[in-house]
Structure formats: structure tokens, C-alpha cells
């Protein structure tokens, strides 16, 4: 989509099998992706 929309987010639930992300607003379309990485400390 153009122009690109940027949303803030919060991780609202975590488990060993996954996580839930809540975005700051409604998505303008279903054409979106979430890039993420897991780091071991």
C-alpha cells in the first residue's frame, strides 16, 4: 500500500508457543506484515 502506514504495538501475551501483538489502531487493509526476531541473551 502507498503511502505506508506505521503502527505502534504492544506484545499483550507470550507463551512458549507464540505471542499476541496488539496494534495501536485498526489496520487500513489486510496487506500487512510483522517482522520480528528472537534473541538469546
Secondary structure, 3 states (H helix, E strand, C coil): CCCCCCCCEEEEEEECCEEEEEECCCCCCCCCCCCCCCCCC
